[in-house]
Amino acid sequence: MMAANSRGLELLGVTADSADRIENVWIEKDPAGEPTGRLTGSVITYYGYDAYGDELMNRLVPHFKFDVLLPSVRDGIERYKRLGITAVYENHMLEDEMLEVYRQLRRDDDLAMRVVTSQEAEAYGFAWASQPREEADFRERLERAASKLELDDDLLRFNGVTVAWDGYCYGGTMMMREPYLDVYGKLTHGHRHISLERAEHLMRFCAERGMRLNILAMGLKAHDEVLELLERLDPEIDVAAQNWVLCHATTIENEQIDRFKALGFAHTTSMAFGCGEGDLMCRTMGRHVLENLHPLRHFSTSRCRSARAPTGDRCRRGRRSSCPSPTSSWSPGTATRARTSASRALRRWRYSRATQPRCCSGPGSARSSPATSPT
């Protein structure tokens, strides 16, 4: 939902003459037919997948404003530290312009957290970047990313690129083998955010340049496509030697986990996907989807590695680092299908990650703070 005052409605171009519904955006009006200021539907900053909703966002919401992002990131870091979180692996939805905020904080000696980052390869999701990039722009950004790799700094490292194969259930973009209903009642099989040709180019590029590739895949059909392409390229680029990462994997079959493990993939996810979307997936896909919703037990018993951040020459040689990333929401000794409360999951994550080596090994450490204690 979006709530706008009279000035906001003016900027949005919403008046009494506007239709009550435009695409998947509803404009609430009072008995006299005047807009109340409440808009519902696809009016969100990202993953709206609605042309009119994106148009509204672009009229109202500033994006990539450095003077806004910088203090916001600094404030966010302080808030995370008070939760006991002192290191992050941020590898999703980051444009180069956003990454520059971390770099500026580091240049100013004001980065009070260990950060490993990765740049998004393709444009999608954001209202201002909802269409695939032009070919020249796509390739130029990859070259710039390769030129900015930083694998040795004590606090800030930039190790590669990310591709989001598909999206979330609520947006109707999670790629499943069988059709399901999106939140507006329309049948969908999901949506791939990158063409197969660009995905292949990206995999070859990362293997050639020694860059980590993070692949975000949510649905069973997405895993089918990713694995088919990886296994076809494996004889040429030796995927298992690349230290690449499977991210999210909201739904995945045990057989698919085994195939990713055989390709040397690490894995990172969040229990929040199931908590936030589990009921919705049951309603739109059917309760059978729960069988493959976050099968953390098999990730553990198959000894599929939790995501690790490459360090120094180990990344360049494609070898695995020995330092666990703090982003995994499970540990081998605790993975289970049993229900876990949000507070228990947070306590488990804070303690297990705070007492293990961080994602940036070597001399030096994040600035100490009472808030960084695992207890």
HELIX and SHEET records of a PDB file:
HELIX    1   1 SER A    6  LEU A   12  1                                   7    
HELIX    2   2 ALA A   51  LEU A   60  1                                  10    
HELIX    3   3 PHE A   66  ARG A   82  1                                  17    
HELIX    4   4 ASP A   96  ARG A  107  1                                  12    
HELIX    5   5 ALA A  127  ALA A  129  5                                   3    
HELIX    6   6 GLU A  135  SER A  147  1                                  13    
HELIX    7   7 LEU A  196  ARG A  209  1                                  14    
HELIX    8   8 LEU A  220  ILE A  237  1                                  18    
HELIX    9   9 VAL A  239  ALA A  241  5                                   3    
HELIX   10  10 ASN A  254  ALA A  262  1                                   9    
HELIX   11  11 ALA A  272  MET A  285  1                                  14    
HELIX   12  12 ARG A  287  ASN A  292  5                                   6    
HELIX   13  13 LEU A  296  THR A  301  1                                   6    
HELIX   14  14 ASP A  313  ARG A  316  1                                   4    
HELIX   15  15 ALA A  342  ALA A  354  1                                  13    
HELIX   16  16 PRO A  370  THR A  372  5                                   3    
SHEET    1   A 4 MET A   2  ALA A   3  0                                        
SHEET    2   A 4 PRO A  35  GLY A  41 -1                                        
SHEET    3   A 4 VAL A  25  LYS A  29 -1                                        
SHEET    4   A 4 ARG A  21  ILE A  22 -1                                        
SHEET    1   B 6 ALA A  87  GLU A  90  0                                        
SHEET    2   B 6 ARG A 114  GLU A 120  1                                        
SHEET    3   B 6 LEU A 156  ALA A 164  1                                        
SHEET    4   B 6 ARG A 212  ALA A 217  1                                        
SHEET    5   B 6 VAL A 245  HIS A 248  1                                        
SHEET    6   B 6 ALA A 266  THR A 268  1                                        
SHEET    1   C 2 TYR A 180  LEU A 181  0                                        
SHEET    2   C 2 LEU A 187  THR A 188 -1                                        
END                                                                             
